[in-house]
Amino acid sequence: MSYDDPALRAEDGNDGLWSSFSLGVGTPLQYVRLLVSTTAVQPWVVVPEGCTPQDPSDCPLTRGGLFRTNESSTWHDEGDYTLLFEENLGFEGNGDFGLDTLSLGLPGTGAPTIKQQVVAGIAAKDFYIGILGLGPEPTNLTTMDDPQESLLSTLKQQNLLPSLSWAYTAGAHYRLKGVDGSLTLGGYDTSRFIQSPVSCNFADDISRNIVVGIKSITTTAGNSSDATMSLLPNGFLAFVDAGVSHIWLPLEVCQAFETTFGLIYDPTTELYLINDTLHDILVTRNASITFQLANDLTSVNTVSITLPYAGFDLELTPNYPGIMNQTRYFPIRRAANDSQNTLGRTFLQEAYLIADYERSNFSINPVIFADSYEPNLQAILPPSNSSNTTTSTSHSPLNNPTSTALTAGAIAGIVVSAFSVAVILAVGIFVGVRKRRTQWRLQRLGRKRNGSNNLVLEKAELHNSDIDLSRPKMGELQEEGSATPELPSTYQQKAELEALGRQRLELQGCVNVYEMEVPPRKGSTKG
């Protein structure tokens, strides 16, 4: 048995049970499992340096599989760069960047293969599983005028997507027999959600653009009681980001949670750890928590997303920093300031998020839970394809004629295999090593939209080292540069990535329809 075989793993990671998605990288394709990030713009994959001789033998397996650049004939190394991901939350690190071939599905599925895509190799265990970045902004490597398109933009540029858009829900292992996550590129799946009356505008900060107003947070008294109590003294704005697991809240809100649920803050891990006694009390109480959201704090239209206690009943594994044994915890974090207010993957267990970058709008919708789904894919067409220009700028992709059902010859729905898995807090970063070397830094440019979304390169002299891994050293950064690439336009097809058990490849414009085989879960047999 090879621990690198992603098909053998059903659960991995270290801070909860989540759905991950398979991505083939290199030539021949090496398959890894990634978590969705709605902020990052490239795939980040764990490399062999991420598992040292001191790690358990199953480290490659628990990290979602490893990508070996030296085994890919199409890998073109571009050097080590510093990653900035949710830097306001303190996440920062380095990646071995390069260009390589990507495939959005397992062998035999007919999934598209995209060449010369930016990929980052990561190693540090602060962020345990690789990520699949959904952002449309291009990346500059080596020069200031050589933008490399993101995966989302490349798919659209090659006529594989109708628009720069996607829809995502994280999945909920506690619902029914376990409901897997769903990721749709170029549209959304109406079978997975109840349409919300609320549509929201993107914020100006392109690194934190999916921002909502949280107008109230309430909880039931539990024990079948309908009585509710407030956990929110004052409304606030929060960023929605699938790339982090936790929900970051203002201190006064966290203190309200502490009082209501008997939570005790652990300053070492900066988490709320739950012992067996408190766990039994909270399970028996079975309270639910409801977030009332709006476009901003003054909007009248709202949508409510309710999480049962089971949605907060998560566990840390010994792979989590500072944790020695399997430990229960309550996944809220204390935000140090307003910029840290974040609704992470925990929240998206019960919410279906749809984002349309060409109209700069998004919507958050309650999830429908079912034992099985009949996908009903709706494409989001670009604004130029709207048949009614007076409504083409609607703030919701659901409430305008630019959303259309998939028809023969118009859309190809590509479902990529995925797994329900346990994962860590956020995303991966590459840890530098040994000798000094001048490198570059990737940083988002132009926090305010000015007609061009882009990433900027910042040259760096690198110092210090966390571990000695026989790779060039990375660390501190000095100078900054900029670039202003533009995003592409126009397209016709659509890709959907769905989780384990919901996998199929639908080619509406083609003769063949392929049913994807579900990879066996670890310990299972196929009859």
C-alpha positions, 0 to 999 in steps of 0.5 A: 500500500502506498500512503500517497494514494489519495483514493485510499483516504477518506478522512485526513487533516487535523481540525474537523471533517471537511470535503476535499477535492482531487486535482491531478498535477504534472506529467504523468498526473499525480493526484492530491486532495485539496481544500477550497480557498475562496481567497487564494488564486493558485493550487497549493500542493504539499511537497515531500519536504512536508513530511520529515523522517520524524513524522508518522509513516502515514504523513503523506496520506494525512496531508492529502498526498504529495506532489513530487516535482522531480517526477513530473516531466512538465514541471517548470520551476520558477523559484521560491516566493512568499505567499500571503494568505489572510495575512490579517489573520497572521497566515504567511509563508513561502512556496516553491512556485512553478508551472505545470499541467493540471487535471480536474478529475481522476483518470478515465473521467474525461476531465479537462487538462490545463497546461502551464498553470501556476502551482505552489509547493508547500511544506509547513505543517501550520497549514496541513492540507493543500488548497484549490484557489478560486480567485480570478486574479493573475500571478506575476512570476519572474518579471513584472509584465508576465501575468500567469492566469489563475485556474479559474481565468484559464478555464474561461479563456479556453471556453470551458466556463461561461463566466468567472464565477463559482458556487461552494458549500463545505459539506456537513459530516453530521447531517444524515449519513454525511453530506459531502461538499459541492463546488461548481465552476461557472454557475451553481447547482439549484439542488443544493440550496434554498434561494436567498432574497439577499444579494450582496456587492463585493467590497473594494478590497480584492483580498477580502471582497466577500464581506457581509453584514452580521446583524444578529447572532442568536441561539436557542435555549436547547432541550427542545425549547423555542426560547432564543437569546442574543449573542451579538451586542452590536452588528459588524461586518465579516469576511467569508472565506472557505480557506480557514476553518474557524469563525473569527468574532469580536471579543465581546461576541466570543465572551457572550458565547463563553457565558452562554455555553460555558466555554473556556479559552485556552491561551496556548492554542487560542482556541476553546477546548472542550472536555468530556463533561462540557461536551456531554452537557452541550450535546444534551442541550443541542442548541442551535446558532443562527446568523442573520446576514445582510449586504451591509449593516443598514440593509433591510433584506436579510438571510438566516443561516442556522448551525446546529451544535453538531456543526460546532462539535469539532475535533483536533488531532495530534497533527494540530500545532500544540495538541498531543491527543485527540481533543474536542473544541468549539471553532470560534476565534477571538478577532483582534480587530475588525479586519479579522472578523471572518466566517470560515469553513465551519459556517459554510457547512450550512451555507451555499456561497455563489460568487460572480466576479464579472458583476462583483456580487455574491449571495449566501443561501441556506443549504438543502440536505438530502441523502442524494441529489439530482444536480440541476446546474445553472450557468452564470453567463457573462454580462455581455451575453445578457438578453436584458441590459437593464437587469444584467447588473443585478446583484444576484446571479439568481435573479437575472437573465444571465443565469441559465439552465444548461442546454445541449451544446452550450455547457459542459458540466465537469464533476471532479472527484472529492472526499469527505475529510478532516483538515487543518485550519487553513492552507499550506505554506512552504517552509524555507531552509538552508542557504541564503538566496534572493527570491520574490514575494507574491502580494496582492496589489491595489486593494481598491479596485481600479479596473485591474485585479492583479498580484504584485511581486516583491523582491526579497532578501531571505533569512532564517530557517524553521527546518533544515530540508535541503532546500534554499532558505526563505524568510524576510522580505524587503522591496516591492514592485507592481504589475497590472495584468488584465483579466480575460473575458467571454466563454461557453462551458461550465465545470462542476466539482462535487464531493465523494458520492456525488461524482459524475461527468455530464457533457451536455454538448457531447454524445457521451455521458460518463459516470465517475467511479467513486474511489473506495474509502479506506477500509472499504471493499467494492462489490 
